Amino acid sequence: MKKIEAIIKPFKLDEVREALSELGISGLTVTEVKGFGRQKGHTELYRGAEYVVDFLPKVKIEVVLSDDQVDTAIEGIIKAAHTGKIGDGKIFVSPVEHVVRIRTGETNDQAV
């Protein structure tokens, strides 16, 4: 099993969720996060005062999948989240050793 963490632009969340749903991936966790990469933030004007916004709003999507679903899920996320502009995001994949569904006690693939 693998865990996919995708950091994307907030307005792309619905498109990514729909893309994953079409692939048969039903469960995911979404967190509102802030960060920066090459964008390095930007400058904004508020009530006549200029200030620097170092951390930009992003959305982190977390999905745990069986190994055979990972490549199609990554492709779906890329297609749905891509704008071609800086700040589109990143995808991280890491191994998951053990999963337990609290309600039933099911483990690993049955718990996902």
All heavy atoms as an XYZ file, in Angstrom:
865
protein
N       0.833     -1.179      0.000
C       0.000      0.000      0.000
C       0.877      1.241      0.000
O       1.981      1.222      0.522
C      -0.898      0.022      1.227
C      -2.037     -0.963      1.170
S      -3.053     -0.895      2.646
C      -1.879     -1.334      3.889
N       0.341      2.299     -0.584
C       1.057      3.562     -0.664
C       0.140      4.698     -0.226
O      -1.068      4.629     -0.365
C       1.510      3.853     -2.093
C       2.387      2.792     -2.698
C       3.802      2.907     -2.231
C       4.681      1.979     -3.051
N       5.612      1.253     -2.276
N       0.783      5.757      0.273
C       0.063      6.974      0.615
C       0.490      8.054     -0.361
O       1.677      8.320     -0.526
C       0.390      7.419      2.035
C      -0.286      8.711      2.443
C       0.109      9.064      3.866
C      -0.548     10.332      4.332
N      -0.151     10.665      5.708
N      -0.491      8.667     -1.022
C      -0.231      9.769     -1.926
C      -0.622     11.048     -1.214
O      -1.738     11.168     -0.709
C      -1.047      9.641     -3.230
C      -0.608      8.396     -4.009
C      -0.904     10.896     -4.081
C      -1.428      8.152     -5.254
N       0.311     11.996     -1.171
C       0.028     13.333     -0.660
C       0.230     14.292     -1.820
O       1.308     14.340     -2.405
C       0.973     13.700      0.474
C       0.783     12.851      1.717
C       1.788     13.201      2.792
O       1.554     14.201      3.504
O       2.801     12.491      2.892
N      -0.811     15.023     -2.160
C      -0.738     15.983     -3.260
C      -1.021     17.372     -2.716
O      -2.037     17.587     -2.060
C      -1.747     15.627     -4.345
N      -0.109     18.295     -2.978
C      -0.289     19.693     -2.613
C      -0.687     20.418     -3.891
O       0.080     20.436     -4.861
C       1.010     20.311     -2.051
C       1.637     19.432     -0.970
C       0.758     21.734     -1.568
C       0.858     19.308      0.296
N      -1.889     20.995     -3.909
C      -2.410     21.604     -5.134
C      -2.995     22.989     -4.846
O      -3.155     23.373     -3.688
C      -3.492     20.715     -5.788
C      -4.690     20.552     -4.853
C      -2.911     19.367     -6.190
C      -5.896     19.927     -5.498
N      -3.333     23.697     -5.912
C      -4.011     24.977     -5.776
C      -5.447     24.726     -5.305
O      -6.099     23.787     -5.779
C      -4.014     25.722     -7.109
C      -2.633     26.163     -7.541
C      -2.677     26.931     -8.839
C      -1.282     27.448     -9.169
N      -1.272     28.280    -10.367
N      -5.956     25.552     -4.393
C      -7.287     25.305     -3.823
C      -8.414     25.220     -4.854
O      -9.318     24.396     -4.710
C      -7.495     26.497     -2.892
C      -6.134     26.956     -2.534
C      -5.285     26.680     -3.750
N      -8.365     26.025     -5.901
C      -9.475     26.010     -6.865
C      -9.486     24.757     -7.740
O     -10.440     24.531     -8.486
C      -9.465     27.280     -7.730
C      -8.298     27.417     -8.662
C      -8.343     26.877     -9.938
C      -7.153     28.090     -8.256
C      -7.271     27.010    -10.804
C      -6.076     28.238     -9.115
C      -6.128     27.691    -10.388
N      -8.468     23.918     -7.633
C      -8.412     22.668     -8.396
C      -8.937     21.471     -7.602
O      -8.985     20.355     -8.111
C      -6.973     22.396     -8.843
C      -6.517     23.305     -9.973
C      -7.303     22.977    -11.217
C      -6.706     23.544    -12.472
N      -7.403     23.042    -13.664
N      -9.328     21.688     -6.361
C      -9.740     20.579     -5.490
C     -10.904     19.781     -6.067
O     -10.852     18.552     -6.114
C     -10.100     21.096     -4.095
C     -10.658     20.058     -3.123
C      -9.655     18.932     -2.891
C     -11.051     20.711     -1.816
N     -11.958     20.446     -6.509
C     -13.123     19.724     -7.033
C     -12.774     18.895     -8.255
O     -13.228     17.758     -8.396
C     -14.254     20.693     -7.359
C     -14.949     21.208     -6.105
O     -14.903     20.519     -5.064
O     -15.525     22.321     -6.165
N     -11.933     19.437     -9.128
C     -11.536     18.693    -10.323
C     -10.730     17.442     -9.956
O     -10.923     16.379    -10.543
C     -10.720     19.579    -11.261
C     -11.525     20.698    -11.888
C     -10.672     21.618    -12.739
O      -9.884     21.099    -13.564
O     -10.791     22.846    -12.580
N      -9.837     17.574     -8.983
C      -9.034     16.430     -8.554
C      -9.917     15.388     -7.883
O      -9.799     14.193     -8.144
C      -7.888     16.882     -7.621
C      -7.189     15.686     -7.001
C      -6.889     17.737     -8.388
N     -10.833     15.826     -7.034
C     -11.737     14.895     -6.355
C     -12.570     14.126     -7.376
O     -12.736     12.906     -7.273
C     -12.655     15.637     -5.384
C     -13.551     14.699     -4.583
C     -14.593     15.447     -3.778
N     -15.349     16.426     -4.550
C     -16.358     16.121     -5.370
N     -16.715     14.860     -5.559
N     -17.001     17.073     -6.017
N     -13.092     14.825     -8.375
C     -13.888     14.168     -9.414
C     -13.039     13.181    -10.219
O     -13.498     12.084    -10.549
C     -14.505     15.211    -10.344
C     -15.629     15.996     -9.685
C     -16.116     17.159    -10.541
O     -15.796     17.198    -11.753
O     -16.808     18.035     -9.990
N     -11.805     13.564    -10.534
C     -10.920     12.675    -11.294
C     -10.643     11.394    -10.508
O     -10.678     10.294    -11.070
C      -9.620     13.386    -11.631
N     -10.386     11.513     -9.210
C     -10.134     10.334     -8.385
C     -11.393      9.490     -8.248
O     -11.334      8.263     -8.270
C      -9.609     10.751     -7.008
C      -8.199     11.350     -6.997
C      -7.851     11.867     -5.610
C      -7.171     10.344     -7.469
N     -12.527     10.142     -8.127
C     -13.793      9.420     -8.018
C     -14.072      8.601     -9.279
O     -14.529      7.459     -9.202
C     -14.924     10.417     -7.773
O     -16.147      9.758     -7.627
N     -13.770      9.167    -10.443
C     -13.952      8.445    -11.708
C     -13.052      7.227    -11.795
O     -13.365      6.267    -12.502
C     -13.687      9.377    -12.892
C     -14.774     10.417    -13.094
C     -14.428     11.427    -14.176
O     -13.415     11.233    -14.889
O     -15.166     12.418    -14.287
N     -11.920      7.251    -11.079
C     -11.005      6.112    -11.068
C     -11.396      5.070    -10.027
O     -10.705      4.090     -9.835
C      -9.577      6.604    -10.798
C      -8.967      7.497    -11.879
C      -7.650      8.079    -11.388
C      -8.777      6.728    -13.172
N     -12.492      5.323     -9.301
C     -12.947      4.378     -8.292
C     -12.326      4.585     -6.931
O     -12.427      3.731     -6.054
N     -11.681      5.732     -6.726
C     -11.064      6.045     -5.439
C     -12.059      6.880     -4.652
O     -12.352      8.013     -5.009
C      -9.729      6.787     -5.643
C      -8.774      5.882     -6.423
C      -9.149      7.218     -4.308
C      -7.576      6.583     -6.983
N     -12.574      6.306     -3.584
C     -13.692      6.948     -2.897
C     -13.288      7.733     -1.657
O     -13.951      8.691     -1.290
C     -14.737      5.900     -2.520
O     -14.137      4.911     -1.712
N     -12.231      7.338     -0.985
C     -11.883      7.993      0.263
C     -10.649      8.845      0.146
O      -9.653      8.440     -0.455
N     -10.724     10.056      0.683
C      -9.551     10.916      0.728
C      -9.700     11.905      1.860
O     -10.783     12.128      2.356
C      -9.313     11.639     -0.606
C     -10.422     12.511     -1.192
C     -10.292     13.944     -0.724
C     -10.308     12.479     -2.703
N      -8.592     12.477      2.259
C      -8.566     13.478      3.315
C      -8.037     14.772      2.718
O      -7.057     14.757      1.979
C      -7.651     13.036      4.475
O      -8.133     11.787      4.981
C      -7.634     14.063      5.592
N      -8.685     15.882      3.045
C      -8.291     17.185      2.523
C      -7.974     18.108      3.694
O      -8.732     18.184      4.655
C      -9.412     17.802      1.663
C      -9.040     19.196      1.195
C      -9.729     16.914      0.479
N      -6.851     18.798      3.593
C      -6.428     19.753      4.612
C      -6.053     21.061      3.933
O      -5.365     21.048      2.914
C      -5.186     19.221      5.374
O      -5.426     17.885      5.798
C      -4.883     20.080      6.576
N      -6.510     22.174      4.512
C      -6.077     23.471      4.005
C      -4.717     23.768      4.626
O      -4.560     23.727      5.842
C      -7.076     24.561      4.387
C      -8.391     24.419      3.666
C      -9.385     25.519      4.024
O      -8.992     26.515      4.651
O     -10.558     25.350      3.668
N      -3.740     24.046      3.777
C      -2.370     24.294      4.241
C      -1.852     25.580      3.611
O      -2.463     26.133      2.700
C      -1.433     23.110      3.908
C      -1.852     21.857      4.649
C      -1.380     22.852      2.415
N      -0.714     26.042      4.096
C      -0.042     27.193      3.510
C       1.409     26.826      3.278
O       1.987     26.067      4.046
C      -0.108     28.404      4.450
C      -1.490     28.969      4.603
C      -1.462     30.198      5.470
C      -2.860     30.753      5.616
N      -2.858     32.035      6.304
N       1.988     27.362      2.228
C       3.388     27.074      1.953
C       3.880     27.852      0.756
O       3.152     28.642      0.167
N       5.125     27.605      0.412
C       5.680     28.215     -0.791
C       6.810     27.348     -1.300
O       7.417     26.591     -0.573
C       6.160     29.651     -0.544
C       7.390     29.753      0.311
C       8.650     29.757     -0.262
C       7.280     29.833      1.691
C       9.780     29.851      0.524
C       8.405     29.927      2.483
C       9.665     29.933      1.902
N       7.056     27.476     -2.579
C       8.173     26.799     -3.232
C       8.894     27.830     -4.055
O       9.333     28.853     -3.545
N       8.922     27.610     -5.343
C       9.583     28.564     -6.230
C       8.830     29.883     -6.329
O       9.388     30.887     -6.723
C       9.725     27.961     -7.625
C      10.716     26.836     -7.652
C      10.919     26.345     -9.054
N      11.845     25.227     -9.036
C      11.968     24.378    -10.027
N      11.240     24.517    -11.103
N      12.821     23.389     -9.945
N       7.545     29.865     -5.975
C       6.753     31.089     -6.034
C       7.293     32.144     -5.070
O       7.185     33.326     -5.325
C       5.299     30.811     -5.663
C       4.522     30.089     -6.730
C       3.142     29.753     -6.219
O       3.000     28.928     -5.328
N       2.146     30.385     -6.774
N       7.794     31.711     -3.939
C       8.350     32.588     -2.910
C       7.381     33.674     -2.452
O       7.766     34.761     -2.079
C       9.634     33.241     -3.414
C      10.667     32.244     -3.882
C      11.976     32.499     -3.236
C      13.117     31.667     -3.683
N      13.018     30.557     -4.482
N       6.087     33.386     -2.476
C       5.111     34.361     -2.015
C       4.913     35.495     -3.009
O       5.359     35.435     -4.136
N       4.213     36.522     -2.562
C       3.968     37.673     -3.409
C       3.632     38.887     -2.551
O       3.440     38.779     -1.356
C       2.849     37.388     -4.416
C       1.526     37.100     -3.769
N       1.191     35.867     -3.268
C       0.463     37.893     -3.529
C      -0.025     35.909     -2.752
N      -0.494     37.131     -2.893
N       3.542     40.049     -3.183
C       3.239     41.291     -2.476
C       1.791     41.679     -2.735
O       1.311     41.556     -3.868
C       4.164     42.423     -2.965
O       5.507     41.992     -2.810
C       3.969     43.673     -2.159
N       1.080     42.116     -1.690
C      -0.295     42.565     -1.838
C      -0.460     43.955     -1.250
O       0.342     44.389     -0.425
C      -1.259     41.600     -1.132
C      -1.426     40.293     -1.854
C      -2.549     39.441     -1.273
O      -3.252     39.906     -0.358
O      -2.703     38.312     -1.744
N      -1.512     44.620     -1.677
C      -1.829     45.949     -1.179
C      -3.108     45.855     -0.357
O      -4.120     45.321     -0.831
C      -2.036     46.894     -2.373
C      -1.922     48.377     -2.116
C      -0.518     48.718     -1.610
C      -2.206     49.147     -3.386
N      -3.087     46.320      0.888
C      -4.266     46.276      1.750
C      -4.411     47.622      2.437
O      -3.539     48.035      3.191
C      -4.137     45.144      2.781
C      -5.310     45.051      3.714
C      -6.535     44.577      3.263
C      -5.196     45.443      5.038
C      -7.619     44.494      4.112
C      -6.279     45.357      5.906
C      -7.485     44.884      5.426
O      -8.569     44.797      6.270
N      -5.522     48.299      2.146
C      -5.803     49.622      2.709
C      -4.624     50.588      2.539
O      -4.223     51.287      3.472
C      -6.197     49.510      4.172
C      -7.511     48.790      4.361
C      -7.973     48.877      5.777
N      -9.260     48.215      5.896
C      -9.966     48.166      7.003
N      -9.524     48.750      8.098
N     -11.114     47.550      7.026
N      -4.055     50.545      1.358
C      -2.976     51.464      1.042
C      -1.602     51.035      1.511
O      -0.607     51.664      1.186
N      -1.527     49.966      2.286
C      -0.229     49.491      2.776
C       0.176     48.240      2.011
O      -0.634     47.348      1.777
C      -0.305     49.186      4.269
N       1.428     48.179      1.623
C       1.946     47.021      0.903
C       2.543     46.040      1.907
O       3.235     46.430      2.837
C       3.028     47.484     -0.064
C       3.409     46.444     -1.080
C       4.366     47.001     -2.120
O       3.906     47.645     -3.079
O       5.575     46.781     -1.942
N       2.222     44.764      1.746
C       2.806     43.755      2.619
C       3.099     42.485      1.832
O       2.518     42.243      0.782
C       1.916     43.473      3.832
C       0.588     42.834      3.504
C       0.413     41.459      3.652
C      -0.493     43.590      3.059
C      -0.796     40.870      3.354
C      -1.700     43.009      2.763
C      -1.850     41.643      2.910
O      -3.045     41.059      2.611
N       4.010     41.700      2.348
C       4.455     40.488      1.667
C       3.701     39.284      2.227
O       3.593     39.120      3.441
C       5.982     40.283      1.853
C       6.429     38.979      1.216
C       6.732     41.458      1.265
N       3.167     38.480      1.326
C       2.517     37.230      1.706
C       3.529     36.124      1.419
O       3.770     35.779      0.265
C       1.218     37.004      0.904
C       0.583     35.684      1.282
C       0.248     38.152      1.125
N       4.169     35.610      2.479
C       5.197     34.578      2.306
C       4.600     33.210      2.014
O       5.130     32.456      1.210
C       6.074     34.478      3.559
C       6.951     35.701      3.738
O       7.349     36.287      2.722
O       7.228     36.063      4.885
N       3.516     32.884      2.690
C       2.919     31.563      2.550
C       1.622     31.675      1.757
O       0.738     32.448      2.112
C       2.649     30.949      3.923
C       3.904     30.694      4.695
C       4.317     31.570      5.684
C       4.688     29.583      4.420
C       5.474     31.345      6.390
C       5.854     29.355      5.115
C       6.249     30.235      6.098
N       1.525     30.894      0.707
C       0.353     30.913     -0.155
C      -0.605     29.797      0.231
O      -0.176     28.709      0.633
C       0.784     30.749     -1.609
C       1.743     31.835     -2.105
C       2.270     31.479     -3.477
C       1.052     33.178     -2.123
N      -1.914     30.028      0.122
C      -2.878     28.979      0.464
C      -2.810     27.835     -0.540
O      -2.761     28.048     -1.752
C      -4.229     29.692      0.403
C      -4.002     30.881     -0.443
C      -2.554     31.255     -0.309
N      -2.795     26.630     -0.012
C      -2.785     25.411     -0.827
C      -3.745     24.414     -0.183
O      -4.245     24.627      0.915
C      -1.381     24.788     -0.875
C      -0.305     25.683     -1.459
C      -0.464     25.828     -2.941
C       0.670     26.689     -3.503
N       0.561     26.857     -4.912
N      -3.966     23.305     -0.855
C      -4.771     22.215     -0.328
C      -3.932     20.948     -0.396
O      -3.281     20.690     -1.412
C      -6.071     22.038     -1.142
C      -6.823     20.801     -0.709
C      -6.960     23.254     -1.007
N      -3.939     20.183      0.698
C      -3.226     18.902      0.705
C      -4.258     17.779      0.689
O      -5.146     17.730      1.529
C      -2.338     18.781      1.935
C      -1.599     17.444      1.979
C      -0.442     17.473      2.944
C      -0.851     17.003      4.302
N       0.298     16.784      5.190
N      -4.119     16.904     -0.291
C      -4.995     15.745     -0.427
C      -4.183     14.520     -0.049
O      -3.067     14.337     -0.529
C      -5.498     15.601     -1.876
C      -6.306     16.834     -2.268
C      -6.319     14.331     -2.035
C      -6.631     16.890     -3.735
N      -4.740     13.688      0.814
C      -4.074     12.453      1.217
C      -4.970     11.267      0.860
O      -6.162     11.270      1.169
C      -3.800     12.458      2.714
C      -2.847     13.559      3.135
C      -2.687     13.625      4.643
O      -1.806     12.923      5.174
O      -3.460     14.378      5.259
N      -4.378     10.271      0.210
C      -5.097      9.071     -0.202
C      -4.206      7.864      0.050
O      -3.028      7.887     -0.283
C      -5.447      9.118     -1.713
C      -6.293      7.930     -2.109
C      -6.136     10.402     -2.094
N      -4.761      6.819      0.635
C      -4.035      5.561      0.799
C      -4.648      4.547     -0.159
O      -5.861      4.344     -0.170
C      -4.103      5.049      2.258
C      -3.420      3.688      2.380
C      -3.461      6.056      3.195
N      -3.786      3.927     -0.979
C      -4.232      3.046     -2.055
C      -3.430      1.762     -2.092
O      -2.309      1.713     -1.590
C      -4.031      3.750     -3.409
C      -4.650      5.108     -3.611
C      -4.059      5.750     -4.848
C      -6.134      4.969     -3.754
N      -3.984      0.774     -2.767
C      -3.204     -0.418     -3.046
C      -2.175     -0.066     -4.121
O      -2.361      0.875     -4.894
C      -4.109     -1.565     -3.508
O      -4.802     -1.196     -4.671
N      -1.100     -0.812     -4.165
C       0.010     -0.503     -5.072
C      -0.413     -0.409     -6.534
O       0.126      0.402     -7.282
C       1.114     -1.552     -4.929
C       1.829     -1.463     -3.590
O       1.726     -0.413     -2.928
O       2.494     -2.448     -3.208
N      -1.383     -1.227     -6.954
C      -1.776     -1.238     -8.364
C      -2.596     -0.010     -8.773
O      -2.781      0.238     -9.958
C      -2.528     -2.525     -8.707
C      -3.798     -2.699     -7.894
O      -3.855     -2.196     -6.762
O      -4.734     -3.358     -8.398
N      -3.084      0.790     -7.823
C      -3.862      1.986     -8.143
C      -3.026      3.263     -8.175
O      -3.501      4.304     -8.623
C      -4.974      2.185     -7.107
C      -6.056      1.129     -7.122
C      -7.080      1.409     -6.051
O      -6.745      1.457     -4.874
N      -8.318      1.589     -6.458
N      -1.797      3.190     -7.709
C      -0.991      4.400     -7.504
C      -0.722      5.151     -8.801
O      -0.935      6.364     -8.878
C       0.336      4.052     -6.782
C       1.264      5.246     -6.747
C       0.045      3.565     -5.378
N      -0.258      4.469     -9.832
C       0.107      5.152    -11.072
C      -1.091      5.838    -11.724
O      -0.980      6.975    -12.187
C       0.763      4.183    -12.056
C       2.132      3.725    -11.588
O       2.785      4.490    -10.841
O       2.549      2.612    -11.954
N      -2.251      5.177    -11.751
C      -3.430      5.806    -12.354
C      -3.912      6.981    -11.514
O      -4.373      7.986    -12.064
C      -4.572      4.792    -12.559
O      -4.872      4.160    -11.312
C      -4.209      3.752    -13.584
N      -3.800      6.871    -10.201
C      -4.192      7.983     -9.329
C      -3.291      9.192     -9.559
O      -3.772     10.332     -9.650
C      -4.154      7.559     -7.872
N      -1.990      8.964     -9.676
C      -1.050     10.056     -9.927
C      -1.365     10.731    -11.262
O      -1.412     11.959    -11.353
C       0.402      9.547     -9.892
C       0.787      9.183     -8.458
C       1.360     10.596    -10.449
C       2.119      8.476     -8.337
N      -1.604      9.936    -12.296
C      -1.949     10.496    -13.601
C      -3.221     11.330    -13.521
O      -3.310     12.417    -14.106
C      -2.120      9.381    -14.631
C      -0.825      8.708    -15.021
C      -1.041      7.475    -15.887
O      -2.148      7.347    -16.478
O      -0.124      6.652    -15.977
N      -4.229     10.831    -12.795
C      -5.484     11.563    -12.640
C      -5.300     12.887    -11.917
O      -5.870     13.909    -12.314
N      -4.485     12.878    -10.865
C      -4.216     14.115    -10.119
C      -3.494     15.123    -11.003
O      -3.846     16.303    -11.040
C      -3.403     13.816     -8.842
C      -4.241     13.007     -7.851
C      -2.932     15.117     -8.192
C      -3.444     12.432     -6.683
N      -2.495     14.661    -11.737
C      -1.728     15.559    -12.606
C      -2.637     16.193    -13.656
O      -2.601     17.416    -13.872
C      -0.553     14.815    -13.269
C       0.509     14.474    -12.219
C       0.052     15.665    -14.389
C       1.593     13.551    -12.723
N      -3.465     15.393    -14.308
C      -4.351     15.926    -15.351
C      -5.329     16.942    -14.778
O      -5.599     17.971    -15.384
C      -5.113     14.791    -16.037
C      -4.263     13.987    -16.984
C      -5.063     12.879    -17.622
C      -4.169     11.985    -18.453
N      -4.890     10.810    -18.970
N      -5.863     16.665    -13.604
C      -6.881     17.543    -13.019
C      -6.292     18.797    -12.396
O      -6.925     19.854    -12.405
C      -7.688     16.773    -11.975
N      -5.081     18.721    -11.840
C      -4.501     19.854    -11.112
C      -3.620     20.740    -11.980
O      -3.262     21.837    -11.567
C      -3.699     19.346     -9.920
N      -3.290     20.304    -13.168
C      -2.338     21.032    -14.019
C      -2.931     22.317    -14.576
O      -4.026     22.324    -15.134
C      -1.912     20.130    -15.180
C      -0.923     20.762    -16.088
N      -1.300     21.428    -17.223
C       0.431     20.850    -16.028
C      -0.221     21.885    -17.834
N       0.840     21.553    -17.124
N      -2.211     23.432    -14.405
C      -2.570     24.701    -15.052
C      -1.450     25.161    -15.973
O      -1.659     26.030    -16.801
C      -2.830     25.824    -14.015
O      -1.607     26.145    -13.353
C      -3.890     25.436    -13.015
N      -0.260     24.616    -15.772
C       0.888     25.022    -16.565
C       1.613     26.224    -15.995
O       2.582     26.698    -16.572
N       1.138     26.722    -14.866
C       1.759     27.888    -14.245
C       2.503     27.465    -12.984
O       2.209     26.433    -12.387
C       0.701     28.928    -13.898
C       0.006     29.467    -15.130
C      -1.032     30.475    -14.772
C      -1.716     30.956    -16.050
N      -2.982     31.600    -15.791
N       3.444     28.290    -12.570
C       4.205     27.999    -11.367
C       3.249     27.903    -10.174
O       2.266     28.625    -10.094
C       5.294     29.072    -11.138
C       6.289     28.601    -10.099
C       4.690     30.401    -10.767
C       7.568     29.414    -10.079
N       3.512     26.944     -9.290
C       2.661     26.758     -8.121
C       1.595     25.697     -8.287
O       0.702     25.575     -7.450
N       1.662     24.904     -9.366
C       0.680     23.842     -9.566
C       0.715     22.807     -8.448
O      -0.278     22.177     -8.151
C       0.896     23.131    -10.901
C       0.158     23.800    -12.044
O      -0.617     24.749    -11.783
O       0.351     23.384    -13.194
N       1.875     22.611     -7.823
C       1.940     21.721     -6.676
C       2.918     20.582     -6.845
O       3.697     20.524     -7.788
N       2.825     19.656     -5.908
C       3.714     18.490     -5.875
C       2.907     17.271     -5.440
O       1.890     17.385     -4.768
C       4.830     18.701     -4.857
C       5.795     19.810     -5.157
C       7.126     19.242     -5.552
C       8.233     20.224     -5.753
N       8.014     21.582     -5.963
N       3.427     16.101     -5.799
C       2.851     14.824     -5.357
C       3.951     14.029     -4.683
O       5.039     13.885     -5.235
C       2.267     14.026     -6.543
C       1.127     14.812     -7.197
C       1.784     12.653     -6.067
C       0.596     14.174     -8.469
N       3.657     13.520     -3.490
C       4.599     12.693     -2.742
C       3.973     11.312     -2.549
O       2.796     11.206     -2.208
C       4.898     13.301     -1.365
C       5.384     14.721     -1.434
C       4.510     15.774     -1.281
C       6.726     15.000     -1.666
C       4.947     17.092     -1.346
C       7.175     16.305     -1.744
C       6.288     17.356     -1.576
N       4.756     10.269     -2.744
C       4.280      8.902     -2.550
C       5.172      8.240     -1.517
O       6.393      8.268     -1.632
C       4.316      8.102     -3.869
C       3.816      6.688     -3.650
C       3.503      8.812     -4.947
N       4.554      7.638     -0.502
C       5.324      6.944      0.534
C       4.651      5.618      0.881
O       3.442      5.462      0.717
C       5.478      7.807      1.784
O       4.395      8.632      2.004
N       5.434      4.668      1.356
C       4.869      3.364      1.712
C       4.038      3.440      2.991
O       4.315      4.232      3.880
C       6.104      2.482      1.911
C       7.216      3.423      2.197
C       6.876      4.719      1.528
N       3.020      2.591      3.046
C       2.193      2.458      4.245
C       2.337      1.011      4.714
O       2.065      0.080      3.968
C       0.712      2.782      3.945
C      -0.164      2.484      5.147
C       0.573      4.222      3.510
N       2.775      0.848      5.933
C       3.043     -0.495      6.442
C       1.808     -1.211      6.961
O       1.672     -2.412      6.795
C       4.093     -0.421      7.547
C       5.448      0.003      7.028
C       6.495      0.003      8.116
O       6.325     -0.722      9.118
O       7.485      0.735      7.962
N       0.902     -0.461      7.598
C      -0.224     -1.132      8.244
C      -1.402     -0.177      8.354
O      -1.220      0.991      8.679
C       0.208     -1.607      9.637
C      -0.705     -2.587     10.272
N      -0.918     -3.839      9.770
C      -1.468     -2.498     11.383
C      -1.770     -4.488     10.555
N      -2.115     -3.675     11.538
N      -2.603     -0.671      8.078
C      -3.826      0.113      8.198
C      -4.837     -0.695      8.999
O      -4.972     -1.898      8.789
C      -4.432      0.439      6.809
C      -5.729      1.205      6.948
C      -3.443      1.191      5.958
N      -5.550     -0.039      9.900
C      -6.606     -0.701     10.672
C      -7.855      0.171     10.624
O      -7.795      1.367     10.911
C      -6.193     -0.903     12.151
C      -7.331     -1.538     12.944
C      -4.940     -1.746     12.253
N      -8.974     -0.415     10.235
C     -10.262      0.290     10.303
C     -10.760      0.148     11.736
O     -10.977     -0.969     12.220
C     -11.271     -0.300      9.331
C     -12.582      0.483      9.292
C     -13.618     -0.185      8.395
N     -13.080     -0.523      7.090
C     -13.267      0.200      5.979
N     -13.982      1.297      6.037
N     -12.736     -0.184      4.842
N     -10.915      1.245     12.416
C     -11.249      1.238     13.837
C     -12.600      0.568     14.093
O     -12.733     -0.237     15.018
C     -11.231      2.675     14.405
C      -9.802      3.221     14.357
C     -11.793      2.712     15.821
C      -9.687      4.688     14.712
N     -13.610      0.874     13.295
C     -14.958      0.359     13.532
C     -15.037     -1.162     13.477
O     -15.644     -1.796     14.325
C     -15.934      0.958     12.509
C     -17.364      0.483     12.662
C     -18.308      1.156     11.669
N     -17.885      1.051     10.285
C     -18.198      0.032      9.477
N     -18.937     -0.965      9.916
N     -17.770      0.019      8.233
N     -14.386     -1.790     12.463
C     -14.529     -3.235     12.257
C     -13.314     -4.053     12.630
O     -13.400     -5.276     12.726
C     -14.849     -3.511     10.774
O     -13.746     -3.068      9.990
C     -16.120     -2.815     10.344
N     -12.168     -3.394     12.770
C     -10.945     -4.129     13.035
C     -10.289     -4.695     11.783
O      -9.267     -5.362     11.866
N     -10.867     -4.422     10.612
C     -10.259     -4.879      9.353
C      -8.881     -4.255      9.206
O      -8.640     -3.154      9.684
C     -11.123     -4.469      8.156
C     -12.475     -5.158      8.109
C     -13.365     -4.545      7.043
O     -13.599     -3.321      7.092
O     -13.799     -5.298      6.169
N      -7.993     -4.994      8.534
C      -6.638     -4.508      8.386
C      -6.225     -4.440      6.922
O      -6.805     -5.103      6.055
C      -5.625     -5.406      9.138
O      -5.700     -6.731      8.611
C      -5.915     -5.410     10.626
N      -5.227     -3.611      6.670
C      -4.549     -3.444      5.386
C      -5.523     -3.213      4.220
O      -6.347     -2.311      4.298
C      -3.582     -4.582      5.146
C      -2.501     -4.589      6.229
O      -2.115     -3.534      6.721
N      -2.058     -5.755      6.639
N      -5.455     -3.996      3.138
C      -6.276     -3.718      1.948
C      -7.764     -3.722      2.251
O      -8.518     -2.956      1.659
C      -5.963     -4.710      0.832
C      -4.655     -4.410      0.130
O      -4.242     -3.228      0.118
O      -4.028     -5.346     -0.395
N      -8.229     -4.573      3.157
C      -9.649     -4.592      3.503
C     -10.054     -3.310      4.236
O     -11.194     -2.883      4.161
C     -10.003     -5.789      4.388
C      -9.922     -7.134      3.675
C      -8.493     -7.631      3.559
O      -7.660     -7.358      4.414
N      -8.212     -8.346      2.483
N      -9.129     -2.695      4.927
C      -9.425     -1.470      5.683
C      -9.440     -0.242      4.789
O     -10.053      0.762      5.138
C      -8.391     -1.279      6.794
N      -8.770     -0.314      3.650
C      -8.721      0.839      2.759
C      -9.995      0.863      1.960
O     -10.653      1.799      1.788
C      -7.499      0.775      1.820
C      -7.511      1.918      0.835
C      -6.228      0.794      2.624
